Amino acid sequence: MSRAFVFPGQGAQTIGMGRALAEAFPAARAVFDEVDAALGEKLSALIWDGDIATLTMTENAQPALMATSIAALRALEAEGFGLEQASFVAGHSLGEYSALCAAGALSLSDTARLLKIRGRAMQEAVPVGIGAMAALLGLDFATATAVAQEAAQGEVCQAANDNDPAQVVVSGHKAAVERALEIAKSRGAKRAILLPVSAPFHCTLMQPAAHVMAEALAAVPISAPRLPVVVNVRAEAVTEPDRIADLLVAQVTGAVRWRESVLWMDQAGVTEFWEIGAGKALSGMIRRIAPNATSRAIGSPEDIAALQA
C-alpha cells in the first residue's frame, strides 16, 4: 500500500477550523502560534472567532488554510502517522504551499508569509468586478478548454482548474467567462455556474501577482523536500529545490492540473489518499478520478482517532 498526503485549496475555509486540533494537541496549537508570530497578527483569532467574510479574503484564507493543514499534520505525527508513511505530497493551488511546508522544503513561518503576500498580490492583480471564475460541470478538460477559447473573443478566458473528469473551472475577464457559461450549456454541460471568488485566479490576468511572487520566493530559502511533491503545473513529482520557486511562480498564472496529478500518483502506485486540513473537496474529486483508490479527510481529533480504531 502506498499513501499520498494531499492538502486543500481555497474554498475550504470555515470559522472554527482547526480549533479542536489546537485544543487536543499541543503540536497543533504551536503551528497556529508560530503563524500568528510570523504574520505579526492574531490570525488564529480570526480563524476561530472572526467573521467568514473577513476569513474568506484571499490574503487571510490562504495562510489560514495552510495553518490548519499543518496543524492537522502535526497532530497526525503526534499520534504516530508521520510523513514517513507517505510516498508523495501534493496540494491544490495554495495547498501546494502546504505540501511543500509539510515536506520541509519551506519553513512554516516562511510559508505563512509567502501566502499572505500571494493572497494580497492575487487580490490586487485585477480590480474587483473585472474578472470572474466559473465551474463547468459535466464537461471534460478538452471540451472545457475549447469552450474557453471560443468565449475569449479577444479577452482572457482560460481553463484554470482541471479538478476531476467532469469539473473544470474557467477564469478570465468577467464578460468572457459569462459567455463561456452559455457556450458550455450548448455543449452539454450539466451545470455552468459563476463562482463566488474575488479575482480570476490561475489565468494570465494574474501576471502582476506572478511578478510579486517571483521576488518574494527569491528571498526565501528552499530546501530539498523530504519526499517528492507532485506539482500543479506539471502534474508530476519534483524533488529539486532549484525548480520549486519557478514552478510556484508559474502556478500563479498556470492551470491547476489536479486530475492529472491524482492520475499520476495513482499510476505511480498510490492506493490511499489522505486529505489533511479543512473540508473534504479533494476526497470527492479523488474518488471520481481514481475510483480504485481510497480517500479520507483528516481535519479533526475524531478523524485521527478513527485511524486507530
TAMOZI-V997517 format. One record per run of one state. SS is the DSSP state (~ for helix, > for strand, _ for the rest). FROM is the first residue (numbers start at 0). LEN is the number of residues. If there is no record, write none. Layout:
ss->SS from->FROM len->LEN
ss->SS from->FROM len->LEN
//
This chain:
ss->_ from->0 len->1
ss->> from->1 len->6
ss->_ from->7 len->11
ss->~ from->18 len->6
ss->_ from->24 len->1
ss->~ from->25 len->14
ss->_ from->39 len->3
ss->~ from->42 len->7
ss->_ from->49 len->2
ss->~ from->51 len->5
ss->_ from->56 len->1
ss->~ from->57 len->21
ss->_ from->78 len->4
ss->~ from->82 len->3
ss->_ from->85 len->2
ss->> from->87 len->4
ss->_ from->91 len->3
ss->~ from->94 len->8
ss->_ from->102 len->5
ss->~ from->107 len->18
ss->_ from->125 len->5
ss->> from->130 len->7
ss->_ from->137 len->3
ss->~ from->140 len->12
ss->_ from->152 len->4
ss->> from->156 len->8
ss->_ from->164 len->2
ss->> from->166 len->7
ss->~ from->173 len->13
ss->_ from->186 len->4
ss->> from->190 len->4
ss->_ from->194 len->9
ss->~ from->203 len->15
ss->_ from->218 len->9
ss->> from->227 len->4
ss->_ from->231 len->4
ss->> from->235 len->3
ss->_ from->238 len->2
ss->~ from->240 len->13
ss->_ from->253 len->2
ss->> from->255 len->1
ss->_ from->256 len->1
ss->~ from->257 len->10
ss->_ from->267 len->2
ss->> from->269 len->7
ss->_ from->276 len->4
ss->~ from->280 len->9
ss->_ from->289 len->4
ss->> from->293 len->5
ss->_ from->298 len->2
ss->~ from->300 len->7
ss->_ from->307 len->2
//
